[in-house]
Amino acid sequence: MGAEGGREGAGPSHGGAGAAGRVRGRREDGGGGWAGGCCGQVRAGVLGSAGGSWARLGGPGDTGTGLGRGLLRAGKVPPSSILASAPSDKNLDAWRESGCRTTHCNLEVLQESTLVFLATKPHVLPGVLQEIRPAVGPHHVVVSLAAGVTLQTLQRLLPAGTKVLRLMPNLPCVVQAGAMVFARGSGAGDREATLLKNLLSSCGLCEEVPESYINIHTGLSGSGVAYVYLFAEALAEGAVKMGMPGGLASRIAAQTLLGAAKMMLETGEHPAKLRGDVCTPGGTTIHALHQLEKGALRATVMNAVEVATQRACDVAKD
């Protein structure tokens, strides 16, 4: 399904980077390719900036890095079938260590891929799109991870009718426990949405949503992971203050958060109901919750989601 023709016009990358991976479609109904339907291969590629997420597969962690590592870990994208592109060799070392091929040419990614992920910084994206626009054809599916860049902008900068979707993952994708949402542009249909969801479901929850929810997801879940880490840190430090060793306190705090989250998902109960189930009249929990309410924990977290969402709306304008 990918275009493997000659490399005429394939020049050096201009401020962009990328990676391409061939993903063999699973034969769910005797077909293959697009998650069951048409024959052939689905080939995935990623374009990122010099400081872009996917170009730092082995780095300490951002959303694109987490998604890339999660797909490799799940076996969805074989390392030997990935072509990683970045302006400098420094950004490619981690990909090479993972067994991936590398290049400095974004256009090569387009030539060898049908599914192309854009993992650039928002201000870099227009230049990358200008570079790759002549190589984008009707067989390509373009997925943007660039924060704040709307489908309208993507469609304006790409050829008319391009199948384009917008995706926002979060860091825990690296351990197959992420939360991702995506929205499709006017040129993308059910086939493209199904392909993306089937590919990414191995990395965690993946939901199609109206585009207006994507920046909210950034404030809730993309940035929200850091809020949870801060809360976990505070839980553990409270236990340390009361005499528990730090390592044990951190493990118990992490398991507490994991267990609470699993109960929310598996029971479907509202968190207020589950919180109430823990409380007993005059007990330890209600006394502790009173302190959290006096500290305005609820309002502070809501404010954090609000400002992160607004920042996601503003970031593409910077």
N, C-alpha and C positions, 0 to 999 in steps of 0.2 A: 504493500500500500504506500510505501514511501518512495520519494523520488531519489534515485541514486545516480542520476545522470552526471555529466561532466561538471567540472568546477569552474567553468567560465564565469568571470565576474566575481569570483570569491576572493575578496581582498582582505586585508588585515582588519581586526576589530577596532572600532572607533569608540573607545570608552565603554564598550560592552564586554560581556563574557557569556559563556553558555555551556550547556551540557546536553548531550543527546543520548537517549537510551532506547534500544529496540525492545518492545514488550510484546511477546507473542500472545495473541488473543486466545482465551480459553474456549474450547469447543463445547459450549453449553447446549447447543441445539444442532450439532452437526456442522456448524459453520466455523466461526473463529474471527479473528480480527477484532471488530468492534464489539467486544464482549458478547459475541454470539450473534451472527447474522451474515456478514460477508466474509469472504475468504481473504487470506493473506496475513500480513503482520501489521500490528499497531506499533509505530515507532515514536518514542517520546524524546523530546529534547528540552533543554533548559537554557535560557539566556539570562545572565546576570551581570551586574556591574563589577568593577574591580573590587569594591568592598561588598559586593552582593552576597546574599546568603548562600545560594547553592554553590558558589565558587569556594566556600570554606567548609567543605563536608566534615572535616575533622575538627573544626573549631569548637569553642566552648558552648556555642549554641545560640541560634536565633531560629525563627520560624521556618524559613526555607531550608536551613541546614537540617533541622529536625525532620522535616518532611522527606528530604533526600535520603538521610540516613535510615529513616523508617522504612522507606520503600526498598532499599537495599537489604535491610535486615529481614524484611518479610519475604524476600525473594521475588518481589514483583518486577524489579528491574535488575537483571543479571549484571554484575560489575563489568564483565567482559564485553557487554553490549552497550556500554555507556561511553559517549564521547563528550568530554568536559572541555569547555572553552573559557578562557580568561585572558586578560591582557598581559599578565605576568606569570612566570613560572611559580612564583610564591603561592599564588592562589590555586595552583593545580596540584601541589604536592600531595595533599590529602586524597584527592581523587586517584592519583597514581598509586598511592599506598593501598587503596581499596581495589586495585586491579582494573581501574577504568582507563580508557584511552583519553588523550588530551589534544587540544588544538588551541590556536589563538584566533581562529576565524569563526565569527558568528554565522556567516553565510554557509559554511560547511555544515553547521548544525541544521539549518533549514534544508539543505540538500539531502541530508540523511534521515530526516525526521518527518513524521506527520503530526505528532502531538508535541507542541512546543510550549514550554513554560517560561514566562517572563518573570525573572526574579531580581529585577533591578531596583535601585533606589528610585523614588518617584521623579526626581529632577533629571535622572539619567535616561529614563525611559523614552522620551521623545526622540533623542538621538539614536537610540538603539532601533526604534521602530522605523526611523528614516533609513537606516542602514539596511534593514532586512526587508523593507516593504517590497522591493522589486522581486524578491525571491518567494514571497508568500503567495500560495496558490489555493485553488478550491479544495485540494486534498489536505490542507493543513487545518489543524485545530489548535488555536492559540489560547493559552490560559495565563492570565496575569496574576501575580502575587504582589504587585506594587501597591503599597498602601495609599489609599486615598484617590487613586486614579480610576475614574468612572468608566463604565462600559461605553458611554457616549464618546468620551475622549479616545478610547482605544479604537472604536469603530471609525472615528474620524481620521485617525492616523494610519489605519490599515486599509488595504484595498476594499472596495465596496463588496459586501456579501461575505466577508471573512467570518468563519466560525470562531467566535471569540467568547470566552467565559472569564469570570473574575473569581478568584479563590483567596480565602484567608484561612491559613492553618494556624496552629500554635505549637509551642516547643515540645510538648509530650508526644507528638507524632513519632519522635525518635524511639519511643518505647511502646509503640502501637497503642497508645492511650490518649491520642490527641482529640481535638474538637475542631472540625473544619466546616465552613459554610462556603457555598458558591452560588453565583447567579450567572445566567446565560444571556448573551447578547441576541439581537434579532436574527442573526444568521445561524445560530446554534440551535439544534433541535433535540428531540428526545434521545437520539442515538448518541450525540456528543455528551449529553448530560449523564447518560447511563455508563458510557465509557469512563468518564472521569470518576463517577461515584464508585464503580466497581474497582478501579485502580487504587483509589485512595482509602477505601473502606478497611484495608488491611492496617492502616495507620491509626484507626480510631473511628469516632463518630464523624460522619460526613453527610451533611444535609444541604439540599437545594433550598434557597430562600430568596425573597425579593431583594434586589440590590440594596435597598435602603437599610437592610439589616446588617450589612457587612461591616460598616464602621462601628455599629453597636457591638457586634461580635468582637471586634478589636478591643473595645473597652471592657467587655465582659470576660472574654476568654483569652484573647491574644495577650493582653496586658494582665488579665486576671490571674494568670499563673503566678506572676510575681507577687500579687496580693496574698495569695495562698502561701507562698514561701515565707513571706513576712509574718503571717499569722503562725505558721509552723515554728518559725524561729522564736517567736514570743512565747508560744506554749512551752517549748523546750527550755527556754531561759527561765521561765517561771518555775519549772521543776528543778532546774539547777539551783536556783535561789533557795529552794526548800530542801536541798541536800542530795539530789539524785545526780549521778555522773552524767556528763554531757552527751556522750555517745548513746547511752541507753535512753536518755530523755528524747534525743532526736529520732531514734528508731520508733519509740512509742508514739511520738507526735505524728510522724509520717503514717504509721499504721492507723492511728485514730482518724486522720483525714481520709485515708483510703477506705476505711470501713464505713464512715459516715457517707461518703460519696456513693459507695456501692449500695447502701440501704436506700438512698434517694432514687437511684436508677432502678433497682430491682423491685421496690415496693410501689413506686409511683406516688408515694405520699408527698404532700406539701412539706417543705422543711419545717414550717412552724408546727405542724402536727408531730413530726419526729422529735423536734426540740421539746415539745410539751411532754412527750412520752418519757423523756429522761428525768424530768423534774418531779420531785416529791415535795409535799408541803413542809416548809421549814428546813429542807435539805441543803446539801452542799451546792447543788447545781443552780438552784434559784437564787442563792446568795451570790454566786459567781456571776450569773447573768445580770443581776442588778448592777454589779460593778461595770460590766461591759456597756450596759445601757447608760449609766452615768458618764461613761467615757465617750458616748455618742458613736459607738462602733458602727451601728446600722447606718446612720446618716453619713458618716465618713466614707464608708465603702460605697454607698450610692453616689456620693460626690466624686469619688475616684473613677467610677465607671463613666460618669457624665463627662468629666474633663478629658479622660482618655478618648472617649468617643468624639468629642469636639476636636481634639488634636488630630485624630485620624481624618476628620473632614478637612482640616486646615493644612495638613502636611504636604499635600500635592501642590499647594499654592506657594510654598516657601521657595 
